[in-house]
Structure formats: C-alpha cells, structure tokens
C-alpha cells in the first residue's frame, strides 16, 4: 500500500523528483485527485494506463502551471480558445486543440488533438512547476470507477500502484473539468464539468454539443463511467421509491423517509456548487454501505447541475 504524504513543500519536491525519474504520483487538484506522470515521457505515461486499468484508446489530459506553457502544447489556437484561456486559466477548463509535435501519441491515443488545462490548486501548480514539464493526469481511480476527491479514496482504489500519494485535503469543486474543443472558432462541449457551460458561452458564444459515438476525443466521454459497484438508478425528487435496508439513497436537498442502508444529502441548501463538491464523496460513502442499489435524485441541468447529471447518467449506464 502506497503511503500518503501531506502536500507540504518538501513532499512536493520529492514528488517532482519522482515524476522527473519516470514515476507516478497521485496529487490533488481543485476538481478531483489526479494520477500524474511526465507527460512527455511515453514509458511513464504507460504506467498510468497500467495502474488504472485504462484502455489505451482513452486520451489523457496534460496539466501545465501557466497558460503560456500550456499554449506551447498546441500547434494552433483559435481566437475563441485564446479568449477562454485568458479568462478561465487557471481553472477547471480543459481545451482540446491540435497538438504540438512534442506531445507523445500515447497521451492523445493517436489523435491529432491534445487535451490541456492549467489547474487552480496551489499544490498541483507547485508540483507541475517543480517537475518542469507537463504532467499527464487522469483521475486517480480504477478505470470507470468513482472519481477520488480525497487521498483516502485514491489509496482505497489504487493501493500500491502510485509511487507516492499527496494529500491536499478534500477537493474544492468535486467534479472533473469541463472539456471544450472547437469547430472553426465555435466551441463544442465534449464533457460538462466544474466550469458551467453558461460562463463559457458568455465568453466564447453558443456552444455546439459533440456528436455521440466513435472514438473518444477526450477523457470521461465513454457511455459507462464514474460508476460505483452498486447498481445506480436515477429517480425524480419525491418519486415513490420503496425504502429498503438493501438500498441506499442520494438526495439533492431533503432526506427521504424510510429505512435505507445509507442516505446522503448533497446540499441541504439546494446549492448546486455544494452538491457537485459532495457528489463523489457521497457516492463513495453509499458504496461502502454495501447496498446493492443506489437511488440518485435528478438535479436541474443548469450550471454545475449539468455536470452532476452527466456523471450520474454515465454511472447508471449499462
């Protein structure tokens, strides 16, 4: 079992040395915990796929510590993309654009585009800066399983896989980054996430929705993903669901009546940001109850509710 270390300055320095030597480090971002390796080292990146059990056709996201450094990973940047970089980096936004020659094919799953972001977490930024290179980092979980929002979640799922796990506390946003690509100068939503689409559209104009099917152009775009071991079923708030000690319930703002194996409420205030921050932690806890089924309430598909519903639909897919 890999030991968990506090994300202190000395430990960040050690973690950066591990990355430089071709190792793999789990670290916090503002969205979820990432499983990082030197993004320009194909052999190091291959370990990410091995540890997660991730298929090679699913591309990785490269993390950089400044927008200027991130931009070097692209061969071309549309004006609207440059506008988003200026406004939202650092932050929970990933851009998928034509890749520079330095980016290995293993990172992009052989695609001509690369996914890049600049995280808004001081530990993540310090780690990438100290490593001196882009860090490839999908979520630090077993492929297709619940995303980790604490170091303990990483340890439970990946065990002794990473060379080091950095603990920066619970992640602030709690769902992965929003992923945007472009058709000409027009944004295309590949995955809703921690940056609401409404804010992106204010800056770059109305977004198109990516066509379904085919090879994934970005991480987290497979039909089945983010899933607990229990079967997940999505229900409307207040729906007549029979309480059962073998089932668990994920409520948005109000606790349901009846005897359940476990119940989690995402936000008693009905706040979508708080709900998103609590989503994966709540699902981890409900999974740990041993329930065979988890009922999850729908939320309004606006703001971060769009990202919450995306994760729930993928978790419920069969």
N, C-alpha and C positions, 0 to 999 in steps of 0.2 A: 504494500500500500504506500503510495507516494505521500510524503509528509507535506502538511500545509504550513506555509510560512506567511507571516504578516507582510503586507506590501510596504515595507519600510525602505528607505533609501539604500541601505546595504544589501537587502534582499533583492531589490530591483536591479542592482548592479550585478549580483550573482546570476539572476535570471537572464539578463542581457548577455552575459558571458556564455551561458548555456545555449542561447539562440545563435550566437556567433559560431559556436562549435558544432552546430548542426542538430542541437537538441530541440525538445518540445516543452513548452511552458504553458500552463493554464493561467489566465490572468483576467482581472475584472475590466469591464468597460461600463459605460453608462446604460447599455442595453441589456446584454447578458454576458456571462463569462465566455471567453474565447479560448480556443486551443491553438497556440501560436507556434510558428516555425519561421525560419528565414525564408521570406517569400521569393528570393532569387536563387534558392538552393533546391533543385528538384528532389534530391535524395531526402532532405529534411522534410519537405512538403509531403513526400510519400509516407512518412511516418504518421502524419495527421490522418490520412486515409486508413492506415492500418489500425491505429488506436481507436478510431471512431467506428470502424467497420463501414466506412463511407464508400459508395461506388465512385469509380474514377470519372464517370460522366457528369458528376455534380461539381460545378466550379467552386473555387474558394474566393473569399474577399481579402484583398490586401489592405492593410492598415498603415497609414503614414502619420507623422507627427506635425506636419504643416501642410496647408493647401498647396504651396509652391512645390514641395517634394512630391506630393500626391499627383500633381499635374504631369510630372515627368513620366509617369507610368502609362500615360495615354499618348497616342500618336496624333489624335485630333480631338479638339474640344469645341462643340457648337457654342455659339454665343449664349443660348439659354442655359446651358450646362455651367458655363463660367459664372453666370449670374447666381445659380444655385450654390456653387462652391463658395462664392463671396459671402452669401447671406447665411448659409447653414453649416459651414465647416468651421471649427469642429462641431460635430453633432451627429445625430442618428440617421444620417442620409448616406446611402451608397449609390454611386453613379457607375453605370456600365457603359463604357465607351471603347472605341478601337484601341487596342493595346500597343504599347511600345515594344520594340524588339527585345528589350531586356527581360520581359516577363516570360517565364517558362510555360510551356504548353500544359504541364500538369496543373498549374494554377487555374488556367482557363478551360480545362477539359477539352483542349484543342480548338476552342472557339477563337475567332479573331478579335473578340472583345474581352475586357478585363473589368472586374468589379472592385472598386476602390472607395475607401472612406477615411476620414480623419476623426477618430473618436473624441468625445468630450469628457474624458475621465482622466484625472491627473496621473493616476498610476499607469494607465495604458499609454498615455503620451510620453511619460518618462521612460517607460520600457522601450518603446519604439525608438525614441531619440537616443537612448544609451546603446541600443543594438546597432544603430547606424545604418539600417536597411529597412525596407518594407517588411511587415510581419503578416504572413498569411494566417488567418484565424477564423475558422467557422466556430459555431457554438461548441463548447467543451462538454459534449454529451455523446452517448452512443447514438449512432445514426438513426434518425427517425423518432427518437425518444424525446421526452420533455426537456426543454432547454433549461440550463442551470442559471439561477440568479443568486446563488451563494457558493462559496468554496466547498461547503459540505455536499452540495448537490453534485459538484464535479467529482469529488472523491468517491461518492457512493456509486456513480455510474462508471467512471473510468479506472478506479482502483489504482493500480501501479503503472498505468500507461504513460502519463506525462512524467518528465524528469523533475518537474517542480510545479507546485500549485501555489499561486499567490492569493492571499486573502485580503480583499479590499472592502469587505462588508457586502451587504445586500445591494444589488444593482438599483440604480435610481429609476430607470424607465421600465425595465422589466420585460419588454418585448424587443425583438430584433429590429435592426434598422429598416427604414423604408428604402426600397430599391427602385431606381428610375433609370431608364435608358432613353434614347431619342430616335425619332424618325424625322430626319432633317433637323429642324430646330424645335420640334414639338416633343414635349415629354411624354413618356409611355410608362405607366405604372406596372412594374413586374411583381412587386410584393409590398403590400401595405405594412407599415411598421411604426417605429417610435416618433417619426415626424409626420404629423397629419397631412393628408393629401391636400386639404384646403389651403394650408400655408404654402405648399409647393406651387399650387395653381395661382395663388396671388402673385407669386414672384415670376413664374415662367409661363403662365397661360394654361388653358384647359388641357388636361392630360388624357391621352388615349389609354385603353386597357389592353394589355398584352393578349395576343391570341392564345387560346388553350392548346395543349398538346405539343408533341415534338420534344426535342432535346432541351433540357432546362438551360436558360440563358443566364441564370443567377441562382444562388443558393436559396433553399427554402421554398422552391416553386413546384415541388412534387406534390401529387394529389394527396398522398398519405404522409404525414409528417407531424412532429411535435406531440406524439401520442403517448398516453400513459399505458400501462399494461392492462388496465381495466378497459372494458368497452365504454366509450363515451357517447352519450346521446344528448342532442341539443333540444331544449324544450322552451316554450314561451313562458315568460314570467307569469306566475299564477295558474299555470296549467294543472290539470287534475292528474298529478303523478302520485302513484301509490307509494307511501313511505315504506321502507324495508330495511331491516338491520343488515342486509347483504348489499345495499346500495349506498352510495354517497351522493351529496348534492352540492353543486357550486352555484351559489346565489349571487345576483348582482348587488342588491342593496338590502333585502329583507330576508331574514331567516325563515325557512319553510317549517310548517308544523309537522309533527310526526316523529317517529323513531327511525333514525338513519345511522349507518355505520360511522359516518362523519359528515359534518357540514362546514363549509367555508363561505364567508360573505366577502365579496371583493371590495365593496365600498359602501358603508352604511350611509354615507352622504350622497351616494349615487354619482360619484365623481369618476369620469372615465379615465383620467390620468392615474388616479389612485388604483382603480380597478386593473389597469394594464400593469402597473408596478407589482401588483399582488398576484397576477394570473398564474404564472408558472409555480410560484411558491405554494399557492393554494392547491394546484393540481398535484404537486409532489406530495403534499400532506394527505390529500384524499387517496392517492395511490397507496400510500403507506398504511392506510386503514385496512387494506385487504379487501375492499369492496370489489364485487365482480362487475358492477356497472357504476358509472358516474354520470349523473344528470347535470347538465350545464345550461344555465339560463342564457337566452339570447340577450344581447345588448343592442342599443341603437347603432346602426352602421355609419356613424359620423365621427370625425376626429379620431381619437385612439380607439374608439369602438370598432372602426373598420379593421384595425389590426387584431383586436381581440377576436372578432368573428372569423377572420381569416385563419387564426391559429386553431380555434375550436372546430371549424369545418374540416380542416386538414386532419386534426386529431380524431374526428369522428368518421372519416372516410374509411371505406372497407374494400 
